[in-house]
Amino acid sequence: MTLQRLALTLAALPLLAGLAPAAEPDLRTLVLLHVIRREALFFSGQTGTWTAVRLDSGEQVLKSAADGAVAVVLTSRRAIGFSALLGQVDEISVPQEEGLEAFQIAGEVASVLTRRRALGFSARAGRWAAVERFQLGATP
């Protein structure tokens, strides 16, 4: 009798799996990024809107990438983050003398690591967060 119940339960599992709540949408399709001569163009699949950011004369694009719900353009003057979830841009000053050590983007977050700071962008918050890095010989 117990084996029969177990067999019925196991047979019903695939049916019950079909009733499970849907997983979060595939975020790989929520953002598009185009960087052209004088501007960065961001498209949000969530809001269905374009956002354009003008690049200043002499401003050089060092890195750019888009993934999931976030896109970032790193220039010689600033980091521009775009949240496809909110359809908004936030930027933070990144002077060239800070030097770029790492740049990473994945899903809903991005990071820029300089010699002086660690910068993180969240698509859910739609803004940058920064923290000073420990520097040998620096006084707190």
ChimeraX attribute file (.defattr): number of C-alpha atoms within 10 A of each C-alpha:
attribute: neighborCount
match mode: 1-to-1
recipient: residues
	/A:1	6
	/A:2	7
	/A:3	8
	/A:4	9
	/A:5	10
	/A:6	11
	/A:7	11
	/A:8	11
	/A:9	12
	/A:10	11
	/A:11	11
	/A:12	11
	/A:13	10
	/A:14	10
	/A:15	10
	/A:16	10
	/A:17	9
	/A:18	9
	/A:19	8
	/A:20	8
	/A:21	7
	/A:22	7
	/A:23	6
	/A:24	6
	/A:25	8
	/A:26	10
	/A:27	17
	/A:28	15
	/A:29	14
	/A:30	22
	/A:31	24
	/A:32	21
	/A:33	21
	/A:34	16
	/A:35	16
	/A:36	11
	/A:37	11
	/A:38	14
	/A:39	14
	/A:40	19
	/A:41	17
	/A:42	27
	/A:43	22
	/A:44	24
	/A:45	17
	/A:46	16
	/A:47	13
	/A:48	11
	/A:49	12
	/A:50	16
	/A:51	15
	/A:52	13
	/A:53	13
	/A:54	11
	/A:55	17
	/A:56	11
	/A:57	8
	/A:58	9
	/A:59	12
	/A:60	15
	/A:61	20
	/A:62	13
	/A:63	14
	/A:64	20
	/A:65	18
	/A:66	24
	/A:67	21
	/A:68	21
	/A:69	28
	/A:70	34
	/A:71	31
	/A:72	29
	/A:73	21
	/A:74	22
	/A:75	20
	/A:76	18
	/A:77	19
	/A:78	18
	/A:79	24
	/A:80	22
	/A:81	29
	/A:82	32
	/A:83	29
	/A:84	32
	/A:85	22
	/A:86	16
	/A:87	22
	/A:88	20
	/A:89	21
	/A:90	14
	/A:91	17
	/A:92	17
	/A:93	12
	/A:94	21
	/A:95	14
	/A:96	12
	/A:97	11
	/A:98	12
	/A:99	14
	/A:100	19
	/A:101	12
	/A:102	11
	/A:103	16
	/A:104	15
	/A:105	19
	/A:106	15
	/A:107	17
	/A:108	22
	/A:109	23
	/A:110	23
	/A:111	21
	/A:112	20
	/A:113	18
	/A:114	20
	/A:115	15
	/A:116	17
	/A:117	19
	/A:118	16
	/A:119	19
	/A:120	18
	/A:121	28
	/A:122	20
	/A:123	24
	/A:124	14
	/A:125	14
	/A:126	21
	/A:127	18
	/A:128	21
	/A:129	12
	/A:130	14
	/A:131	10
	/A:132	11
	/A:133	12
	/A:134	12
	/A:135	11
	/A:136	6
	/A:137	6
	/A:138	6
	/A:139	6
	/A:140	5
